[in-house]
Amino acid sequence: MFIVDTELKKRAASGKPVKVGMVGAGFMARGVANQIVNSVPGLELVAISNRRIANARRAYSEAGRPDFLEVTELSQLEDAIRSKKPAVTEDPTLLCDASGIDALIDATGAIEFGAQLTVRAIERRKHMVTMNVELDGTVGPILKVYADKAGVILTVCDGDQPGVQMNLYRFVRSIGLLPLVCGNIKGLHDPYRNPTTQEGFAKKWGQNPYMVTSFADGTKISFEQAIVANATGMKVEQRGMRGGDHDGHVDELCKIGRYDVEKLKKLRGVVDYVVKARPGPGVFVLATHDDPKQRQYLALYKLGEGPLYSFYTPYHLCHFEVPLSVARAVLCNDPVMQPQGAPMVDVVATAKVDLKMGQVIDTLGGYLTYGQAENYDVSLAQNLLPMGLAEGCRLNRDLTKDCVLTYADVELPSGRLCDKLRAEQTKHFSS
């Protein structure tokens, strides 16, 4: 089942590596750069764009390629690619427009910026591997429509927990079981964390405190599980998912009465998460099998008596596997994960504190809101405000802590592409 390494070896041997450009040069992106440059023959990282060019320089320098060129024009970038010199730039449009780049990696996590980048890349017929689950969980289904029309692949990356779940989901289906739960294992969940409470952890690991907060307050996992739902057709059992602590092994989730198999089947499966379970931080899939002969074999293989069987991956290796996602798309025409059609699960904005009329909502992982996973049909019917569109919205009225925001509660910023795409997505999948 694993052919990517073989295809990469062929490209390396032929002297025609897959040429990759990356937008973003933060903590995780620098890991991706180091991985491609030093550990993935068959891929070539030809350019990095970042709004602070010093970080792009740092990414190449840390990867052992201090021979980069700084470019400001398309012709300069294309010359650098032809001469096999890595390039850095502040202008991401150059990477979208340049000939000689096979695929782009979005390592930004910014929704409006990511929307503009992705649309332009698709228009220029570049494959796009996104680490931006926030964008995918907000307007991913309509962006896939764009990509399909352009004949390119838009895919979430491997290595992060959604991609690892999807690999496991595909494996479980391929051996004849029916997946009913796709799960994520967290170490912490506190919706009221903020960048001040998370500052120490962020500083220790050289990360952005807002990004770290989005993990702690549940926003990130809500986006992660929403895109898994959109790729599998699953839903959530309840707003915010079931969640909760489980101080034990994930195998025990099959035995403690947490899930009703018949209910799961009616929902076509659910996405969920648990806190503190072992092995963490990993992912799990719970599945069933209707064939009694096969259930006998599963018992023989120590998976238990059913009706639920536990499969898990005890790690996710993030930047180590992102480059393989590029190879899967370009060389194997195999996206790691995409929306299968209409959205199934949304992420809705929820008040982290009492909010006052006139306040402007800050960014994801901030002080004012957190995201919760909710079934898309409920979100649509109740006119709920997507978390991915909340930043920059001005409140029209006071709201109490833990209140879920609606479109009627806010004034949207003007002129954003992400709002246009969201409206188009709603119309496209409602017709």
N, C-alpha and C positions, 0 to 999 in steps of 0.2 A: 504493500500500500504506500510505501514511502519511496518516491522516485525523484524528489526534488534534488537531492544530493547528486544523483546520476546526471541529471540535466545540467546542473551547474558545472560539474566536471567537464562535460562536453563543451560548454561555452568557454571555460578556462583554457581547455586544450586547443580550441580553435582560435584563441586570441581575440574573441569577439564577446567580451563580457556584457551583461545587461547593465545599461547605464542608468543610474538612479540620481535624482535630485531630491533634496530634503528641505522642507520649510520648517523652521524652528530649530533652536540650538540650546534648549534647556537641559536639565539634568538627564532626563531619559534619552533625549535626542543625541546627546554627546555619547551615551552608551551605544546607541545605534551606529553612530559614525565610527566609533572604535571597532565595533563588531564587523562592519562591512569591510573596512580598510584592512583589518588584520586577520580575519577568520573566515571570510566567505569568498574564496576564489570563484570567479564566474560572475561576480557583481563588482561594479565600479561606482563609487560615490563621486560623481563628477562635480557637484555643486551643492552648497548650503546657503540658504537665504535666512536672514534673521533681522528683525528691526533694529537690534543693537548688534552691529557687525562684529563687535569685539567677541561676542559669544560664538559666532560662526568661526572666527579665527581660532578661538580656544578649542572648538570641537576638532578641527583638523590638526592643530598642534598636539593635543593630547593623544590623537590617534597616530602620531608619528609622521604626519604630512605637513610640515611647516612651509612647504614650497608652493602654497596656494597663491592664486592671483586674485586681487580685488577688482571686480568689474562693475560697471555702471550702465553698460549698453549691451544690447543683444548680440551685436557682432563680436564684442569682446568675449562674451561667454561662449559663443559657438567656436571662436578661435581657440579658447582654452580647452574645450572639449576635444577638438581635433588634435591638439598638441599634448593631450593626456595630462594636463595640469589641472589640479582641483581649483575650483573657483568659489569665492564668497561674494555675497552681494546683499544689500539692504532691500533690493527690489524683487519680490517673489514672482512678479509677472514675467521676468526674464526666464525663470525656470519653466513656466508654463509654455512660453512661446518658443523656446530654443529647440532647434532640430538637434537630433543626436541624443535626446533623453527619452528613454523608454517608459519610465514610470516615476511618479512623485510619491513622497511620503509626507503626509501632514502630521507633524509632531507638535502642533500648537495648542490644542484644547480650547481655542477661541472660536465662538460660534459664528459671529458675523464675518470675521476675517476668514474663517475656514470655509464659509459658504461662498464668498467671493473667489477664494483660491480654487475651490473644487469645481465650481461652474466654469471658470476660465480654463482649468486643466482639461476638463471634459470637452469643452469647445475646441481645444487644440489637440484633441484625441490622444491624451496621455492617460495611461492607466494610473489610478490613484489608490494607494494603500493608506488608510487613515488610522491614526492612533487617537482620533478625535471622536470619542464615543458620544460626547455631548452634542456635537453636530449631527451625528448619525441618529441619535435618539430623538432629535427634534425635527429634522427634515430629510432623514436618510431615504425613506421610500420614494420621494419625488426625485431626489438626486440619482437614485438608481434608474428611474425612468429616463432621465437625461443621459446617463451613461449607456444604457441599452441602445438608445437611439443613435448614439455616437459610435457604437461598436467597441467600447472600451469597458474595462472592469473597474468598478468601484467596490472596494472590499475593506472590511475591518481587518486588523492585523492579528496574526498569531502571537502567542506569548503572553498577552494580557488575558485576564480571566474569561472574558466573553469568547475569544477565539479558542481558548483551551476547552471551554464547555462545548463549543460547536464541534471540535474535533472528536470529543468523547461522545457527543450526541450522534454524530455520523457513524462512529464505530459501533455503538450499541444498536442502531438501526440496521447496520450492515450485517449483523449476526442474527437478525430476526426478532429482536425484542422491541417492544413499544415503549419509548421513553415517555415518562409521565411527569418527572420533575427535573428541571435543570437548576442546579444550585451552586451558590457561591459561598465560600467560607471566609468570614471576617474575624478580625481580632478585636474590633471595637465598633460600637455604634452608639452615638449620642447626638441626637439632632440639634442640640444646643451648643455644640462646640463652635468656636470662631477662630479667626486668625491670631488673636491674642493668646488663647489657650493652647494653640498648636505651634506657637512661634518657636519654642525650644526644640521640638522634634524636627521642625522644618530646618532650623539652623544647623542642627547636628548632621543632617543628611544633605545639606546644600540645596534644599528644595523651596518652592514657593509656599508660604504659609496658607494662602488661599486654596491652592491645589490640595495641600495636606488636609485642610479643613473639609474639603468636599468629600474626601474619603471618610473622615471621622463622622460627619453629620448625616451620612446616608445618601447624599446627592449622587455621588459617583456610582455607588452600587445600584442605585435606582436606574441611572442611565445604562449601566452595563447589563442589567437584567432586562431592561426594556428592549435593547437591541437583540438580545437572545430570543426574547418572545417574538419580535418582529421577523426573525429569521426562521423560527420553528413553528409559528402558528399558535404558540402557547399564550396563556393569560396569567393574571395574578388572582389568587383566591380572594384577596381583599386589598383595599388601599394600603400602600406601604409594604405589601407582602406579609407573609406570616412572620418571618424573622424570628427573633428571640435567641436566647442562649441555649446551647447544648454542650454541656461539659462532658463530652464523650466522643466516640468514633462515629463517623458519618454512617457506617454500616448499621448502627443502632436506630437510625431514623426509619428503617424499614419495620422495626419491631415495636415501637413505643406508641403506636396509634396516632401518630402525628397526621398522617394522610389517609384519606378515604379513597381507595382505588377507583370505585365506581364514580365518585364525584370528579376525580382527576380525569377519568376517561370522558365524561360529559364536557369538561372544559377543554379537552384536547391537550391536556397537560398544563402545568404551571411552572413559572419561574419563581425562585425563592432564594433565601439566604439563611445561614445560621451563624451565630457568633460563638467563638471559642472552641468550635468542634475540631477534632483531629481527623486527618492530618491537615494542618493549615500552614500557610495560606494556599489552599487548593480549591478544587471544584469537584462536583459530583453530579451524577445522573442516576436517578432511580427509575427503573423500568420494570415492565411486566411481560409475561409470556402466556399465551392462551393454550399452548400445546402441552398436554400433560407429559408426553414423552420427553419433550425438551426440558420441562421443569424437573424431571427425574435426573437428567444430565446436569442441570445447574446445581442441584443438591449434591450430586457426586463431586462437582468441582468446588464445593465449599461456599457456594453463594447463598445457601439457606433454602428454606422451604417455600419462599414467596409469600404472598403474591407479588411483593416488591423485591427487586434485586438491586444491590448497590454497586455502582461503578464509580471510581474516583481517580483523579490525578492529583498527587500530593504536592504539587508545586506549580507555579507559573513563572516563566523565566523572562518575561517582558522583552527587553531590548535584544536578548540573544536570538529570539525567534522572529523578530520583525523582518529582517532581511529575507528569511525564507518565504514570507508572505509575498514579497515582491516577485521572487522566483516562481512561486505557485501561479501568480497571476499572469506573468509575462511568458513563462516557458510551458506551463501546463494548462493554461486557461481555466484555472481552478481557484475561484475566490474562497477565502477562508470563511467569510460570513457576509451575507447580504440580506436585506429585507426580502421576504418572499412575495410581497404584494402590499396590500393595504396594511397600515399600522395596526398592531394588536394591543400594545401597551404604550402609554404616554408617561412622561414625567411632569408632575404638576407642582407649581410653586406654592410653598407653604410658609406662613409667617413664623420666623424663629423667635421673634420678640413681638410685643405690641407695636404695631406700626401706626404712624401718624399721617394724616392727609398732607400731601405736599412732599413727603420724603421720596427720594429717588433710590430705587433698589440697586444695591451694589452687585458686584460680580458673583459668580458661583463660588461657593465656599466662603461666603462673606459673613456679615454680621446680621443680616436682615431676613434671609429666607433659606430654606432647605428644600430639596426635591423629594417627592414620593412617587413611586410607581402606581399607576392607576390604569385600569382597562380603558382603551382608547374610546370605545363607544360611550362610556360613562363621562370621560373627559369632554367629548364632543357635545353630548347632551346637556351637560351642566356648564358649558362655556368656560371651562377651567383654563387658567393661564399656564401655558407650557413653561417649565422652568428654564428651558433654553432661550426663551424670549423675555425673561423677566428683567435681565440687567438693563438699566437705563430707563425703566418704566417709572412714571411719576404716579403716586397714589392719589386717587380721587376721593378717598374717605379713610377714616380710621379703621383698623382691623386688629383683632385680638390675636394673641399668640396661638399658634397651631391652626389658625384659620387658613383654609385653602383659597388662594386668590382666583378670581375670575377676570376675564377680559374687561368686564364692566367696572372693576375696581381700579383700573389703571389707564393712564394715557401712554400709548406706545410712542417711542421715539420715531421721528419721521425719516423716511428714505432708506430704511434698512432692507437689504436683500433677503435676510432670513425671514422677515415678516411676509414678504412677497412669496417666497418659496412655501412657507407654511400655508398661506391662503390657497396657493395653487395645489398643494398636496391635499388639502381638505376637499377642494372641488374635484380633483382628479379621482379620488377614491370614493367619492359620494355619488358619482354619476353612474 
